[in-house]
Amino acid sequence: MKKRYIISGGGTGGHIFPALAIANKIKKENPEAEILFIGAENKMEMKRVPEAGYRIEGLEIYGISRDMSLNGLLCNLRLPVVMLKAMRKAKKIMREFAPDLVIGVGGFASGPALKAASQMGIPTMLQEQNSYPGVTNKMLCKDAKTICVAYDGLEKYFPEEKIVKTGNPIRAEILQLQRKSESSYKFFGLSPEKKTVLVVGGSLGARTLNTTMAAHLREIREAGLQLLWQTGEQFYSKIDPKLLDEQDGSIKIVPFIKNMNDAYGIADIIVSRAGALALSELAIVGAPTILVPFPYAAEDHQTSNAKALSSRNAAILIPDKEAPEKLIPELMKLYGDTARMQALAENMRKFAKPDAIDLIYSEIEKLS
């Protein structure tokens, strides 16, 4: 029989890219399978999922606002009604699509989608990317049949008997990336004769990384380095036009990089936040990396993620508050130290889990 799957979640690339990796694996192993995504209206999944060739339904849903203004309080007062409407729409989607399994990857939309599925007797599975789970997955864990995780110690938050340690699913193109491909340099208009620094602050961008890079473009250029800098679409839309005018053959500023395999392939040094998915991908890439963790992540788990690598000489950790002063000097020092670059790259590759998607698919087969 033709299998039917719903994958729900999103909000950031850290949820969307694992979801797409799972969908692509299902289609590879079972081309006849039908896949439908459920996301949150006005979030980036409503754009990224169709771009990847999949159908998506949107729910009007949002999380609890921490804004203590009148607007924030009104949003929280409306939330129960919003949740009820989202549940009704999710149940309608379930009835019409009739999935064999609903997979949640975290994010606002997965709450009503997986709750609706559970109430209708449809099996559900969670994929948790982080060392500290999000609110949605913590709420859904009691009804899920299986919870695929990437870190040890999550029995503090989830029923231990449901946990399967798989690692995080990595996009197939990153697993297959070619280092120093001529076509990758051509795509970005950069030269294979120069060292390239890739700066990525996650799919939404990172304020600290953006402001720091913006203040030091001249130093990077004068050092003979190339820069490929993903700002995030929000920062890019407000960027000073003078900054964009500084782009040339060695400085490329872009809002979002779709083909990260090409970007990773030409990166000699990577500067990144320390989200769980980013670290899973960086371990596959195996390039010397400077991590600047986002300090306001739940229980500061990005700093914990980064420390796990820096303590094993697999990455350099710079706290967010120190980055404006220390990031560029540390980058220049690393650029001039070939032995340290090589050691960081080798140690980073030891954390790679290229078989994560196979392990996750094995669990999907058991439930569907």
Residue pairs with C-beta under 8 A, 6 or more apart in sequence:
2 32
2 33
2 34
3 26
3 30
3 32
3 33
3 34
3 100
3 101
3 368
4 33
4 34
4 35
4 36
4 97
4 98
4 99
4 100
5 23
5 26
5 33
5 34
5 35
5 36
5 99
5 100
5 101
5 102
5 103
5 364
5 368
6 35
6 36
6 37
6 38
6 93
6 94
6 97
6 99
6 101
6 102
6 103
6 113
6 117
7 19
7 22
7 23
7 35
7 36
7 37
7 38
7 102
7 103
7 105
8 37
8 38
8 39
8 102
8 103
8 104
8 105
8 107
8 109
8 110
8 113
8 114
9 15
9 16
9 19
9 39
9 45
9 104
9 105
9 106
9 107
9 109
9 110
9 136
10 16
10 19
10 37
10 39
10 40
10 43
10 44
10 45
10 49
10 105
10 107
10 108
10 109
11 40
11 43
11 44
11 45
11 106
11 107
11 108
11 109
12 44
12 107
12 202
12 203
12 204
13 44
13 48
13 202
13 203
13 204
13 277
14 106
14 129
14 130
14 202
14 203
14 275
14 276
14 277
14 278
15 45
15 105
15 106
15 107
15 129
16 44
16 45
16 48
16 49
16 105
16 203
17 171
17 277
18 105
18 127
18 129
18 168
18 169
18 277
19 37
19 45
19 49
19 103
19 105
20 48
20 49
20 52
20 54
20 171
21 169
21 170
21 171
21 172
21 357
22 103
22 105
22 127
22 169
22 357
22 360
22 361
22 364
23 35
23 37
23 52
23 54
24 52
24 171
24 172
25 169
25 172
25 357
25 358
25 360
25 361
26 33
26 35
26 361
26 364
27 33
27 35
28 172
29 361
34 97
35 54
35 55
36 54
36 55
36 56
36 57
36 93
36 97
36 99
37 45
37 49
37 54
37 55
37 56
37 57
38 56
38 57
38 58
38 59
38 90
38 93
38 109
38 110
38 113
39 45
39 46
39 49
39 56
39 57
39 58
39 59
39 107
39 109
40 46
40 58
40 59
40 60
40 61
40 62
40 107
40 108
40 109
41 58
41 59
41 60
41 61
42 58
43 107
43 108
43 109
44 203
44 204
45 56
45 107
45 109
46 56
46 58
49 55
49 56
50 56
51 258
57 89
57 93
58 109
59 86
59 89
59 90
59 108
59 109
59 112
59 113
60 82
60 85
60 86
61 82
61 83
61 86
61 108
61 109
61 111
61 112
62 75
62 79
62 82
62 108
63 108
63 135
64 76
64 79
65 72
65 73
65 75
65 76
66 72
67 75
83 111
83 112
86 109
86 111
86 112
87 112
87 115
87 116
89 112
90 112
90 113
90 115
90 116
90 117
91 116
91 119
91 120
93 113
93 116
94 102
94 116
94 117
94 120
94 122
95 120
99 117
99 122
100 122
100 123
100 368
101 122
101 123
101 124
101 125
101 364
101 367
101 368
102 113
102 114
102 117
102 122
102 123
102 124
102 125
103 124
103 125
103 126
103 127
103 364
104 110
104 113
104 114
104 124
104 125
104 126
104 127
104 136
104 137
104 140
104 144
105 126
105 127
105 129
106 126
106 127
106 128
106 129
106 133
106 134
106 136
106 137
107 134
107 136
108 136
110 136
110 137
110 140
111 136
111 139
111 140
114 124
114 126
114 140
114 143
114 144
115 140
115 143
117 123
117 124
118 124
118 140
118 143
123 145
123 367
123 368
124 140
124 143
124 144
124 145
125 144
125 145
125 146
125 147
125 148
125 363
125 364
125 367
126 137
126 140
126 141
126 144
126 146
126 147
126 148
127 147
127 148
127 169
127 360
128 134
128 137
128 147
128 148
128 149
128 150
128 154
128 158
129 150
129 168
129 275
129 276
129 277
129 280
130 150
130 151
130 275
130 276
130 298
130 301
131 150
131 151
131 153
131 154
131 276
131 301
131 304
131 305
132 157
132 297
132 298
132 299
132 301
132 304
133 141
133 154
133 157
133 158
134 298
137 147
137 158
138 157
138 158
141 147
141 157
141 158
141 159
141 162
142 159
144 162
145 162
145 367
146 162
146 164
146 363
146 366
146 367
147 154
147 158
147 159
147 162
147 163
147 164
148 164
148 165
148 166
148 359
148 360
148 363
149 158
149 163
149 164
149 165
149 166
150 165
150 166
150 167
150 168
150 276
150 280
150 353
150 356
151 165
151 276
152 165
154 163
155 163
164 359
164 363
166 356
166 359
166 360
166 363
167 280
167 353
167 355
167 356
167 359
168 276
168 277
168 280
168 353
168 356
169 356
169 357
169 360
170 280
170 281
170 284
170 353
170 354
170 356
170 357
171 260
171 261
171 281
172 357
173 259
173 260
173 261
174 260
174 261
174 264
174 281
174 284
174 285
175 284
175 354
176 261
177 261
177 262
177 264
177 265
177 284
177 285
178 184
178 261
178 265
179 265
180 192
180 265
180 266
181 262
181 265
181 266
182 192
183 262
184 261
184 262
184 263
184 265
184 266
185 191
185 192
185 266
187 259
187 262
188 228
188 252
188 262
188 263
188 266
189 249
189 252
190 196
190 226
190 228
190 249
190 250
190 252
190 266
191 226
191 249
191 250
192 266
194 224
194 225
194 226
194 250
195 224
195 225
195 226
195 268
195 269
195 335
196 225
196 226
196 227
196 228
196 266
196 267
196 268
196 269
197 220
197 225
197 226
197 227
197 228
197 267
197 268
197 269
197 270
197 271
197 331
197 335
198 228
198 229
198 230
198 263
198 264
198 266
198 267
198 269
198 270
198 271
198 287
199 209
199 213
199 227
199 228
199 229
199 230
199 270
199 271
199 272
200 230
200 257
200 263
200 270
200 271
200 272
200 273
200 278
201 207
201 208
201 209
201 210
201 230
201 231
201 232
201 272
201 273
202 232
202 273
202 275
202 278
202 294
203 232
203 256
204 232
204 233
204 234
205 230
205 231
205 232
205 233
205 234
205 235
205 236
206 232
206 273
206 292
206 294
207 235
208 292
208 320
208 323
208 324
209 271
209 273
209 292
209 323
209 327
210 231
210 232
210 235
211 324
212 323
212 324
212 327
212 328
213 220
213 227
213 229
214 239
214 240
214 243
215 324
216 328
217 227
217 243
217 246
217 251
219 328
219 332
220 227
220 251
220 328
221 227
221 248
221 250
221 251
223 332
223 335
225 250
225 335
226 250
226 251
226 252
227 250
227 251
227 252
228 252
228 254
228 257
228 263
228 266
228 267
229 251
229 252
229 253
229 254
230 254
230 255
230 256
230 257
230 263
231 239
231 253
231 254
231 255
232 255
232 256
233 255
233 256
235 255
236 253
236 254
236 255
237 255
239 253
243 253
244 253
247 253
257 263
260 281
264 270
264 281
264 285
264 287
267 285
267 287
268 287
268 288
268 341
269 287
269 288
269 289
269 290
269 331
269 334
269 335
269 341
270 282
270 285
270 287
270 288
270 289
270 290
271 289
271 290
271 292
271 327
271 331
272 278
272 282
272 289
272 290
272 291
272 292
273 291
273 292
273 293
273 294
273 302
274 291
274 292
274 293
274 294
274 302
274 303
274 305
274 306
275 294
275 297
275 302
275 305
276 301
276 305
279 291
279 305
279 306
279 309
279 351
280 353
280 356
282 289
282 315
282 348
283 348
283 349
283 350
283 351
283 352
283 353
284 349
284 352
284 354
285 348
286 345
286 346
286 348
286 349
286 352
287 345
287 348
288 334
288 340
288 341
288 342
288 344
288 345
288 348
289 309
289 314
289 315
289 316
289 344
289 348
290 315
290 316
290 318
290 327
290 330
290 331
290 334
291 306
291 309
291 310
291 315
291 316
291 317
291 318
292 318
292 319
292 320
292 323
292 327
293 300
293 302
293 303
293 305
293 306
293 317
293 319
293 320
294 302
294 320
295 302
295 303
295 319
295 320
295 321
297 303
303 317
303 319
306 315
306 317
307 317
309 315
309 317
309 347
309 348
309 351
310 316
310 317
312 347
312 350
313 343
313 344
313 347
314 344
314 347
314 348
314 350
314 351
315 344
315 348
316 330
316 334
316 344
318 326
318 327
318 330
334 340
334 341
334 344
335 341
